């Protein structure tokens, strides 16, 4: 109360309180009206947050001014006396109150006797001046004020209530104030905002709205590319997210986002230009010894150059850059010439991959991608060959022989020699003269006539000879050698007797003690030892030397065994010259083995050659007729009686052979007849009786095995047929029950019937697996052959590293591997198309395998390997071959996985339907029965669209009865359908398998008896054959 009392004391009059209330009321009315207008504007999609902030701020400002004015009016004096205020400004309060009180008394009193006329005149004059010069506040009278208050208060309440219905006005004002404070729009979250990109690139602008977008309000991006803004609509991506792609930006530009109510800040896009080549030139300068001219290339992605070539790269760029060349192991800078060209030069010695990196002053980079490749062609060793004579030859007293040679080199040959290895003279070289050719590569055909008399050869001697050539490359001398050939001198051509029979000659050869195998083995070791003298790879050389040492050791052991065998046959340990030659031969081969293990190839080959000479002499000695011991009569001294006796033996032998030949001819005819009936084969019998009977034994063994297998197959088929027949009987008994009108619950199968059906279906499943051929058999066969072929090529390429002729052959075979891979991919693609519908899982697995195979690009690797083999790049060829084998192995595993997921859709669907129907017979529910019948009908209809075995087509025909009728109205019951299906399968199995074979055996029922008699006859004839 005390506070209110003090407050009222401060108020001079009710007029002041009315005035303050009026000011406050007016400010409330204006502020509420503005808020009402703001709420109505908020319903428009074009209403901006900034407008909301401005109007709301003005309303708050007006309300604040009204409140402050009201408070000022209440606590201040109203100066209504304007003209006399200066007179009473300095008067005290009592005087002013007295003056006002006097004027009031005069106005209210009817009597003025209490004051004088002068005082009354002064008071009225002062009052009139006050009234004439004061503010006109007549409307503040209680009557007017009450009216104003009665109208204003409801209006204020309506405006405030209307503004409260839209609670987002304050939020919009808040965001607008925040945007004004930060200087940016927080309505949009724009990515990337300001951006710096490469010329011609595409920029994707992502916009996320931080507040909910008003329904129906569009969202646009404004782009300024040509000094004017173009408007484009953004694409909505859900959850207040929008995107827009600005394609092919060539110049700097600006953009901003707008939805008519909010506008984002203006963002800039700055573009820069990557450094690039204006001109480029690659100069290739081959080594001088190749005599190949320099070449200039404008493109350097892939170059093939001779090894040790000089490479000069020159180029100009569109702007100043720092240029670098990047190899696999280091990076080198380019040099800059006075005219602004960048250049770098180096000598390439092997396969090289490199890239060029350009960096401008702003740090922007350009790099050649993929790497540029330089494939080097090595300076290959020459190719040397002896074309005439083609094989090892024997000459009979010839003084001069003709030897034709061929030399080839990719650039040039320095010199070449024809080398003879003569046991008594050692190594003899004959130079080959030829004119040097300046072209890229030469082929020299040279015929040489060699005088054998210069070698002082003796009858029975053997010599070796080969062609060697040296490359003109001075950095590393490269050699080439031809295949080693042998030449032996014999006393004269020995003519065979005209009366000598071929059979006797073969018989005599079989009785001779032969050393041809040892001679061939020694030649082989000698031929293969020669390339070791020129092998540059020490590791390879060491391994092959040890291998040849082992081969020589094996040869020495075989010669010793042959010597012991000969001594055992002769019955004496002393054979004169033959024994001496054997002992010397063993000694020479033993020395060659030790020298080979000591890495002395030259001396080892000399001892090998002497050993060959001894083997050759032994062959000649053993091929002569044996000399008779002393005291034994010679054939010329035989008596006439003994000659007649020998002649008679020969005639008897001829007769026996003739009889045997006739018997063998009969046996041959009988055997042909048997083969026509049983296997329809037309194998011809060998006239040689030993070979004939050996073949007959093998045929008998094969036939017995075949008959055994067929009988086992018959047994299995008969077992399956018996099971199906038993199931058939059980099913027929159940069908009889159905026909008699029994309840469906009585259709329950016995345990025996169910067991028989399951077992029959199991056997049917196994039989179908045999009939249906898997789609992957051909692919697996192809991939296995390719892997085996590649492994063989890899093995052979290792063994023939320095044999140019063999390298060319292997290179062609490796090149054919690319075509094999291409054919395999084509076959696999056809298989993939055929299994797409019926085996989805297998299709995915095979598709994945084919994609990996295509990605590996084996055709290119095969061609690279072929080229590497041709040019003798052993390590690189082996790397490419390993990659091919690894990829093929992965493909093989992928095929196996795809095959494991390969179902037989027709088989599984049919068997499942049959099994479900068999189970439904136990339940006896018609509704389920009809449903299953419908499913079976659909399954068989689908099967009809695929490749189906022949015996299932009758099942499809049977299902046609269900096609045009409802499941419950079908003319055949489910039980009958199952029974008929199993019967058809059983019948077709018999027709396809055992009935066919059984009929064949019935027709040939007499064959085993004839076969037995014929075999007995053969062995009987064999026992009567005269001993040799």
Buried (B, 14 or more C-beta within 10 A) or exposed (E): EEEEEEEEEEBEEEBBBBBBBBBBBBBBBBBBBBBBBBBEBBEEEEBBBBBBBBBBBBBBEBBEBBBEBBEEBBEEEBEBBEEBEEEBEEEEEEEEEEBBEBBEEBEEEEEEEEBEEEEBEBBBEBBEBBEEEBEEBEEBEEEBBEEBEEEBEEBBEEBBEBBEEBEBBEEBBBBBBBBEEEEBBBBBBBEEBEBEBEEEBEBEBBBEBEBEBBEEEEBBBBBBBEEEBEEEEBEEEEEBBBEBEBEEBEEEBBBBBBBBBBBBBEBEBEBBBBBEBEEBBBBBBBBEBBBBEEEEBEEBEEBEBBBBBBBBBBBEBEBEBBBBBBEEEEEEEBEBEEEEBBBBEBEBEEBBEBBBBBBBEEEBBBEBEEBBBBBBBBBBBBBBBBEEBEEEEEBEEEEEBEBBBBBBBBBBBBEBBBBBBBBEEEEBEBEBEBEEBEEBEBEBEBEBEBEBEEBEBEEBBBBBBBBBBBBBBEEEEBBBBBBBBBBBBBEEEEEEEEEEEEEEEEEEEEEEBEBEEBBEBBBEBBBBBBBBEBBEEEEBBEEBBEEBBEBBBEBBEBBBEBBEEBBEEBEEEEBEEBBEBBEBBBBBBBBBBBBBBEBBBEBBBBBBBBBBBBBBBBBBBBEEEEEEEEEEEEEEEEEEEEEEEEEEEEEEEEEEBEBBEEBBEEBBEBBBEBBEBBEEEEEEBBEEBEEBBEBBEEBBEEBEEEEEEBEEEBEBBEEBBEBBBBBBEBBEEBBEBBEEEEEEEEBBBEEEBBBBBBBBBEBBBEBBEEBBEEBBEBBBEBBEEBBEBBEEBBEBBEEBBBBBEBBEBBBEBBBBBBEBBEEBBEEBBEBBEEBBEBBEBBBEBBBEBBEEBEEBEBBEBBBBBBBBBBBBBBEBBBBBBBBBBEBBEBBBEBBBBBBEBBBBBBBEBBBBBBBBBBBBBEEBEEEBBBBBBBBBBBBBBBBBEEEBBEBBBBBBEBBEBBEEEEBEEBEBBBBBBBBBBBBBBBBBBBEBBBBEBBEEBEEBEEBEEBBEEBBEBBEEBBEEBEEE
